[in-house]
Amino acid sequence: MTQPKDPAELFGTFLQMPQQLLSQFMPGALMPGQDGGPAVGDMAQWASVAQRMQALWIEFQRQQAETAAGKLPAILSDPGNFMGIMQDWLKALPITSIETQKQLWEDGLELWQGVLGQYGIGPKAGEAQGGAPDLPRKDRRFANPKWREQPFYALVHQTYLMLAEQVMAMADQVETPDPARKEQLKFAARTLVEALSPAHFPLLNPLVMEKAAATRGESLVKGFEHLLADLQRGQLTHVDPEAFKVGENIATTPGKVVHETPLYQLVQYSPTTDSVLEVPLVIFPPWINRFYILDLSPQKSFIRWAVEQGLTVFVVSWKSADESMKDLVWDDYIRSEIDAIDTVRARLGVKSVHTIGYCVAGTTLAAALAVLARRGEADKVESATFFTAQVDFEKSGELKVFIDDAQLEALEKLSAETGYLDGRYMAATFNLLRGNDLIWNYVVNNYLLGDDYPAFDLLHWNGDVTNLPAKWHMSYLKDLYRDNKLVVPDALSADGSPIDLTRIETPAYIQAGREDHIAPAESVWRMMHHLRGPKTFLLAGSGHIAGVVNPPAAKKYQYWTNPGPAESFAEFVSGAVETPGSWWPHWIEWIRARDAAEVPAKGKRVPGSKGDHVIEDAPGRYVKMR
């Protein structure tokens, strides 16, 4: 056996073996394009398909030549740097050693003979039991019966799953004194095995071959059109681009923009109850995404639901970064959150507000609370709710694999000219963390099968990217993710005030998602050790998005609470009580327990009422800017 040069070549070598083995054991075995496989169809039609795909490619190249360079994020337009970093990580795998490859070969031969035996082929044919073959490895990517109907496809995907298991086991067993380096290796190995799935190669995917035959190649043309369109825009399309319009069928909760700065707009929503809680609510969504994740369809909208509970709701709509924002740092976002709090207090004539900070905006909300505490102004905030937010980044999960000197240097180069980081880069990064669900699933459906795009509001939001100020983003990665300075008293400052989280005595409600891959629940829990006020921790089912956006009417998921003392996340989980359904009702009870006083819903509680100057209708201009 020729020794492969790297793990990717090893995959290719092994995935070619099933066809060779089949030809030895059973020369007449079913193969793609032979009896029982996809029919070739009319040759003139297939020639037309080839010509149209070639014409599409030529036109794409012409358009690319006319487009100014630098329009695509580097991970898409010039992936060599990223792939080079990945290859450096993978060098630690022992996969290229002669001993390892000998063992892989022996394991592969045993697997192939066992699988073929299920089909009555080869030296172990006597083991065949008849009926559906009982293959040793299961994976939802290969759940369709087509993957088991022919021995060729069964061998291909079983071989792949065997290799994937062994590569991941190797990555897990590598010994290194640097835990971060090991996590990078495991991430690189997982990314590699996900990318090399046989489902992603037309000739190895029975569903693709079958549909191509059934449509006489039209599915391939349509899929190629989808691929070229995504290459043109520099971003993977998840949903029908025309299915949703912000302000028309998503982000439709009635309200007005009541305040505006160069960095954010403040949206106030119209009440739907005769009276409202006296203390209003100010929501700070992450500026990495659009705020309407909390205002999708009316059935999913947290904002609409909160209004219906009798809250006067305000939300900050951050502006997507452009060249005018190149000098922004995290002081500007913390200052803006404090400004929004003061604006709402002055507008409604109230002493304090409830606040919510989601993800990174929750991180800066904690910093803002520390600044207010340092200044003796903590009473401006009645309560703080944190949606999947981190302040202690020691165990912040897989995002840390993207933070080392080489990658930080690459990021600085990406944004050196414009002063901001293209939002498509961040989208690609987050998608890589869930590659099978957010990348490869759509590669198969959109490009190989040529399926129509679905209409799904959550995925529309996921693709509605925002740009980030480069200077802020770099300091965020270095100071928080890499150096974990936020939990060191006075190691950081904002707007001239040192930040010490232990000064925060504001009542806090801390929500985490059990399956969150962006802000792991154990990492979110650590906030419990740094704030000094009364704290309630709640663990929600699902992840970073669905764990938050879970309306009661959906009757989905569950949440866990633990009223007893818990010194660690593990202790919380061991004593937690599960409650079916949404955690939103638990949260509103907590809010009402802080202050249940109500006032009539009139005057400036109704934005745009007589004598009230407003800027424009919700959701405002900023959320639509690209």
C-alpha positions, 0 to 999 in steps of 0.5 A: 500500500502506498503511504498517503501524504496526509489525512485527506489523501488517506480518506480518498485512498480508502474510499476507492477500495470498496469498488476494487474489493467488490470487483474482486468478490463479485464482478457483476456487483451493482455499481453506479451507472450499471444495471440497477443504478441510475440510468444514463438517459437521453445523450442529447439531454445530458450533452445539453446539461454539460453545455449549460453548466459550462456556460454558467461557469464561463459567465461566473468567471467573467463576472468575477474578473469584473468585480473588484478584489477583496469583496469576499471574506478571506476564508472564502475568497482565499482559504489557503491561510485558513487551510494552512493553519488547519494542516499545521494542527493536523500534523500532530496526528499519527495517521501517516505512520506506517504502523497506524496505516497498517492497522487501518488497512487491516481494520478496513479489510475486516469491515469490508468483508463483514459488510459484504457478507451481509449481501452474500458476497465474499468469504463471509457470505455465509453470515448474511441473514437476509432482509435489510443489512445490519450494518455496524455503524449508524449515522443520521447522514446515512439514514436513507435506505438508499445508502444500504440498498447497494453494497457499493454505497454501504461499503463507502459510507461504512468505510468513511464512518470507520475512518472518521471514528479512528481519526477522532480517536487519534486526535483525542489521544494525542498528548500535548502540554498545551490544552488549547493546541489539543482542542485545535487538533480535535476541531481540525480533525472533526472539520476534516472528517465532516468535509470528506463525507461521501455524501458530499461527492456526487458519484458516492451519494446514491440520492444525488445519482438517483435525482440526477437520473430522474431529472435527466441532469436538471438537478445538477444544473440547478445545484450548480446555479445555487453554488455559483450564486453563493460564490458570487455573494461570498456566503452560503444561502440557507433559505429562500432569499425572497421569503422574508422582508424585515418589517413586513413578515419578520420584525413586525411588532409595532413600535417606534424608534425614539432615540438615535446615535451613530452607533445604535437606534433605540426602539420602543414598542407599543403596549397591548395592555391597559396598564404596564409594569412601572419599571421598563425593560431595555434589551441589548442584543448582540451586535454580531447579529441583527436584533430581530432574533428576538422578534421573528414571526409573531409566534416566536417573538420574545419582544411581542410576548414581553409586551403582552406580559405588561412590560414597556419594552425597549430594544437597542438596534446596533448599526452594522460597522462601516469605515466610519466606525473603524476606531470604535472600541468596547468603551463605545458599546458600554457607553452606549448601553449606559446611554440607552439606560439613561435615555429610557429613565429620562423618557419615562421619568423612572428611577431604574430599568430592567435590562437584558444582555444577550451573548456579547451584549451581556458581557458588556452589560456586566461591564456596564453594571460594574462601571455604574457600581464604581460610580455609585449609580448602580440603582439605575438598573433594577435587574439584569438578565443574561441570555447565554452570556459569558464574563469568564472565558476560561472554558468558553468552548470551541470558539477559542480554537480560532484564537492564537497568534497566527489567526489573530494576525490573519484577522488584522490583515483582513480588516486592515484596509476597511477598519471593520471585519466583514460579517460573512467571516464571522458567519462562516466561523460560527457555521464551522462550529456546527458544520454538518448542520449549517454547512454540509447539509446545505451543500448536499441539498442546495448544490448536489440535489438542487433542492428549492430553498426552504422558508425558515425565519431563523435561518434567514436571520442567521444569514443576515450578517453584520460587520464588526469594528475591527479594533473592538473585535481584536481587543475583545478576542485578546483581552477576553477570550485569550487573556480572560481579563474581565474577571480580574478586578480593575484589569480592564476599564471602560469610559475612564472607570476600572471594571470590577465585577465583584462590585455588582450587587444588581439582582441577576437572572442568568440563563444558559443553554444545555447544548450551547456550542458558542457560550457553553453552559458551564462557561456561562455558569461561572458568572455566578462566582463573580457577581455579588448580588442575588443570582438565579441560574436557569439551564434551558434545553437546546442551544444558543438560539433555540434555547432562548427563542422558545415561546410557551405556545410551542411547548418545546424543550424544557428547563432546569432550576435548582433552588438549593446551594450549588458551588459548581455547574456539576452540583447545579445539574445533579440537584436540578429539577426539570420543568417541561416547556418554555422558561419564559414564564419563569422569567416573568415571575422573577421580574414581577417579584422584583417590583410588581407596581403598575402604571397606566399605559399612556403618555410616552408609554405609547411611543408616537402618541400625541406630543411625542417626537419619534424618528420612524416606525419600528424596526428602524433603518439600522437593522436594514443596513448592510 
